[in-house]
Amino acid sequence: MLNTKETRVRNKPMIAVSSCLLGNNVRFNGANSHKKMITEELAFIFDYQPVCPEMSAGFGVPREPIYLELKENDNIVAMKHDQVTDVSAQLQQGVDKAASSLQDIDGFILKKSSPSCGNGSVKLYNDKHGIIHNKADGFFVAYVKKHCPLVPLEDEGRLNDSYLKEHFIKRVLLTRQAKNEVLHAQSINELMAFHTRHKIILRLHHPDAQKALGRLLANGHRQNFELVKKSYYEMFLMALQRVATRGKHHTILQRMLREINKLISKQERDDLQHKIKQYHLGILPLAVPVEIIKHYLTRYDIEFLAQQSYLNLYPESLGLMSKM
């Protein structure tokens, strides 16, 4: 079974990736769906483990393609294109086998529209082979969502959206940090330090959760420490599931401006306010006001803001905020 509970400390997150996206020739027609964004751009911050449930099921290459069909009892089955042969049991065995090889995974990047790996993008047919919709989950994705609902999961198509890409990378990095620092924490003070460092990101994604997590830690000295760690870890990851909108980022930028308001000149304040407004209107990327704020934090040594992961979570070389 896919194991995310037994964790070890490591620096780079481990991502399970559809094998075809890594350039392996495992698709039904013997080809691949290689994505350079995965193997080149993101490879220096992530480690990868390939996964292909259809190969694990023993279907081989090349193979007859399969599709998903909705039966009268609302069960979804996997069928060969002869529209007669039900291969659901064999595919499920492949899913179980693939999942059993994955340990302590921090995220998934899976193949769009695949009957095994598609994430809300798979065509679902009726018994007359007519398309009902194209929003089904593949067999493997259904398994992951059931057994590991807090682990970030995306398909390669959605990662072309700059906000979704940034959100996925952020969630993966923070999932790994939470495993390293929350699940392995030795004291409430360590959890409080973690919470302080990620306070603005929590405000960005889920202000109510940020407050609830603060209350959990404030009362943590009177609770079982292992239960506090587990509760914090789960609530933290759940809070990050919401995608932050441009408006939410705008609110956070305004809050940070208020933090440095009295330290900068009126001209600097007006200029930063203008840049924040231009970001809100979609004229400038998020990177512009963020870099200005980081400059002032260095100049005036504002410790609380300077340590915030919102400003320094991932390498600038990725250019994520420059595309938002």
C-alpha positions in Angstrom: 0.0 0.0 0.0 1.1 3.5 -0.8 2.9 4.6 2.5 3.1 8.3 3.5 3.0 7.7 7.3 6.5 6.3 7.7 8.6 9.3 6.8 12.2 10.1 6.9 14.0 13.4 6.8 15.3 14.4 3.3 16.0 17.6 1.5 14.4 17.0 -1.9 10.7 16.0 -2.3 10.0 12.7 -4.0 7.4 12.9 -6.8 5.7 9.9 -8.4 5.5 10.7 -12.1 3.8 8.8 -14.9 6.6 7.0 -16.6 5.7 8.2 -20.1 6.2 11.8 -18.9 9.8 11.0 -18.0 10.4 9.8 -21.6 9.9 6.1 -21.1 8.3 4.3 -24.0 5.4 2.7 -22.1 2.3 4.2 -23.8 -0.1 1.8 -25.5 1.5 2.5 -28.9 5.1 2.1 -27.7 5.7 5.9 -27.6 6.2 8.3 -24.7 4.8 11.7 -23.6 8.1 13.3 -22.5 7.8 16.7 -20.8 11.0 18.7 -20.5 9.4 20.9 -17.8 9.5 17.8 -15.6 12.8 16.2 -16.5 14.8 19.5 -16.9 13.1 22.5 -15.2 11.9 20.8 -12.0 14.4 18.1 -11.7 16.8 20.1 -9.6 14.2 20.6 -6.8 12.4 17.2 -7.1 13.4 13.6 -7.1 11.3 11.3 -9.3 9.9 7.8 -9.1 8.3 6.5 -12.3 4.9 4.8 -12.1 2.8 3.1 -14.8 -0.1 1.1 -13.5 -0.9 -0.4 -17.0 2.7 -1.8 -17.2 2.4 -3.0 -13.6 -0.8 -4.8 -14.7 1.2 -6.7 -17.3 -0.6 -5.2 -20.4 2.8 -4.8 -22.1 3.9 -2.6 -25.0 2.4 -2.1 -27.5 -1.1 -3.0 -26.2 -4.7 -2.5 -27.1 -5.9 0.8 -25.6 -8.5 0.7 -22.8 -11.3 3.0 -21.9 -13.6 3.6 -18.9 -17.3 2.6 -19.1 -20.1 3.4 -16.7 -22.3 0.4 -15.9 -25.9 0.5 -14.8 -24.9 0.0 -11.1 -22.8 3.1 -11.3 -19.6 1.1 -11.3 -16.8 2.3 -13.6 -15.0 -0.5 -15.4 -12.0 -0.6 -17.7 -12.7 -2.1 -21.1 -10.6 -3.0 -24.1 -11.6 -1.3 -27.3 -13.2 -4.5 -28.5 -16.0 -3.3 -26.2 -16.4 -6.8 -24.8 -13.3 -7.5 -22.6 -13.5 -6.1 -19.1 -9.9 -5.7 -17.7 -10.9 -3.9 -14.5 -9.6 -6.6 -12.2 -6.2 -6.7 -14.0 -5.9 -3.0 -14.1 -6.7 -2.7 -10.4 -4.0 -5.3 -9.6 -1.6 -3.1 -11.6 -2.7 -0.1 -9.5 -2.2 -2.0 -6.3 1.2 -3.2 -7.4 2.3 0.3 -8.6 1.1 1.9 -5.3 3.0 -0.7 -3.2 6.3 0.4 -4.8 5.8 4.0 -3.7 7.0 5.0 -0.2 6.8 8.4 1.4 5.7 10.3 -1.7 5.4 14.1 -1.6 3.4 14.6 -4.8 2.1 13.2 -8.0 2.4 14.4 -11.6 0.3 12.1 -13.8 -0.7 11.7 -17.4 -3.7 13.7 -18.5 -6.7 11.8 -19.9 -5.1 8.4 -19.2 -7.6 5.7 -18.1 -5.2 4.8 -15.3 -3.6 8.2 -14.5 -6.0 10.9 -15.6 -7.0 13.4 -13.0 -10.6 14.5 -13.7 -9.8 14.4 -17.4 -10.7 10.9 -18.6 -13.5 10.2 -21.1 -16.3 8.1 -19.6 -18.4 6.1 -22.0 -21.8 4.4 -21.7 -22.5 0.9 -22.9 -23.3 2.1 -26.4 -19.8 3.6 -26.5 -21.1 7.1 -26.4 -19.2 9.7 -24.4 -21.0 10.7 -21.1 -18.3 13.3 -20.1 -14.5 13.7 -20.0 -14.1 14.4 -16.3 -13.6 11.0 -14.8 -10.6 9.9 -12.7 -8.4 7.1 -13.8 -8.1 4.0 -11.7 -4.7 5.0 -10.2 -5.9 8.5 -9.4 -9.0 7.2 -7.7 -6.8 5.0 -5.5 -4.5 7.9 -4.6 -7.3 10.3 -3.8 -8.8 7.6 -1.5 -5.7 6.6 0.3 -3.6 9.8 0.2 -6.0 12.7 0.0 -3.5 15.3 1.4 -0.7 14.5 -1.1 -0.6 17.1 -4.0 -1.6 15.7 -7.3 -1.7 17.3 -10.8 -1.6 16.2 -14.4 1.0 17.7 -16.8 -1.7 19.7 -18.7 -2.8 21.7 -15.7 0.9 22.6 -14.9 0.9 24.8 -18.0 -1.2 27.3 -15.9 1.2 29.5 -14.0 -0.9 29.8 -10.9 -1.6 26.0 -10.7 2.0 25.2 -11.3 3.2 27.6 -8.6 0.5 26.2 -6.3 1.5 22.6 -6.9 5.2 23.3 -6.4 4.5 25.2 -3.2 2.3 22.4 -1.8 5.0 19.7 -2.6 7.8 21.7 -1.0 5.7 22.4 2.1 4.5 18.8 2.3 8.2 17.8 2.5 9.0 20.5 5.0 6.0 19.5 7.2 7.1 15.9 7.2 10.7 16.9 8.1 9.9 19.5 10.7 6.4 18.8 12.0 6.3 15.0 12.1 9.8 14.9 13.4 9.5 17.8 15.9 10.7 17.3 19.4 8.9 20.2 21.1 6.0 22.6 20.9 8.6 25.4 20.4 9.8 23.7 17.2 6.2 23.6 15.9 5.7 27.2 16.9 8.8 28.2 14.9 7.5 26.3 11.9 4.1 28.0 12.2 5.6 31.5 12.5 7.7 30.9 9.4 4.6 29.9 7.3 2.1 32.3 8.8 1.7 34.5 5.8 1.3 31.5 3.4 -1.4 30.2 5.7 -3.1 33.5 5.7 -3.0 33.5 1.9 -4.6 30.1 1.5 -6.8 29.7 4.5 -6.9 32.5 7.2 -9.3 30.5 9.4 -6.9 27.5 9.4 -4.0 29.8 10.3 -5.9 30.9 13.4 -7.0 27.4 14.3 -3.4 26.1 14.0 -2.2 28.9 16.2 -4.8 27.9 18.8 -3.8 24.3 18.6 -0.2 25.2 19.4 -1.2 27.6 22.1 -2.9 24.8 23.9 -0.4 22.1 22.8 1.5 22.0 26.2 -1.7 20.4 27.7 -2.2 17.9 25.0 -0.5 14.6 23.9 2.4 15.9 21.8 2.2 13.1 19.1 -1.5 13.9 18.6 -0.7 17.7 18.4 1.9 16.9 15.7 -0.5 14.7 13.7 -3.3 17.3 13.9 -1.1 20.2 13.0 0.3 18.3 10.0 -3.1 17.3 8.6 -4.6 20.7 9.2 -1.6 22.5 7.6 -1.8 20.4 4.4 -5.5 20.7 4.2 -5.2 24.5 4.4 -2.9 24.6 1.4 -5.4 22.8 -0.9 -7.1 26.1 -1.8 -5.5 27.8 -4.8 -4.6 31.4 -4.0 -6.1 34.0 -6.4 -4.7 37.2 -7.6 -7.0 39.0 -5.1 -5.7 36.9 -2.2 -2.1 37.7 -3.2 -3.1 41.4 -3.4 -4.4 41.3 0.2 -1.2 39.7 1.4 0.9 42.4 -0.3 -1.1 45.1 1.3 -0.6 43.6 4.7 3.2 43.4 4.2 3.1 47.1 3.0 1.5 48.0 6.3 4.3 46.2 8.2 7.0 48.4 6.5 4.9 51.5 6.1 6.6 53.6 8.7 10.1 52.6 7.7 10.0 53.8 4.1 9.6 57.2 2.6 6.4 58.5 1.2 7.8 58.3 -2.4 8.8 54.6 -1.8 5.5 53.9 -0.2 3.5 55.4 -3.1 5.7 53.6 -5.6 5.2 50.2 -3.9 1.5 50.8 -3.6 1.3 51.6 -7.3 3.2 48.4 -8.2 0.8 46.4 -6.0 -2.1 47.9 -7.7 -0.6 47.2 -11.2 -0.2 43.5 -10.1 -3.8 43.4 -9.0 -4.9 44.7 -12.4 -2.8 42.1 -14.2 -0.3 44.6 -15.6 2.7 43.5 -13.6 3.7 40.0 -12.5 3.7 39.2 -8.8 7.5 39.1 -8.8 7.8 42.9 -9.1 6.1 44.0 -5.8 7.6 41.0 -4.0 11.2 41.9 -5.0 10.6 45.5 -3.9 9.4 44.3 -0.5 12.3 41.9 -0.2 14.7 44.8 -0.9 13.2 46.8 2.0 13.3 43.9 4.3 17.0 43.5 3.7 17.6 47.3 4.2 15.6 47.5 7.4 16.1 44.0 8.9 12.5 43.2 9.5 12.8 39.7 11.0 9.2 38.5 11.0 8.7 39.3 7.3 12.2 38.3 6.2 11.7 34.8 7.5 8.4 34.2 5.8 8.3 31.3 3.4 5.9 33.3 1.2 9.0 35.3 0.1 11.6 32.6 -0.2 10.0 29.2 -0.5 11.4 28.2 -3.9 14.5 29.1 -6.0 14.1 32.4 -7.9 15.6 30.7 -10.9 12.3 28.9 -11.4 10.7 32.3 -12.2 7.4 31.3 -10.9 6.3 34.7 -9.6 7.4 36.3 -12.9 4.7 34.4 -14.7 1.9 35.1 -12.2 
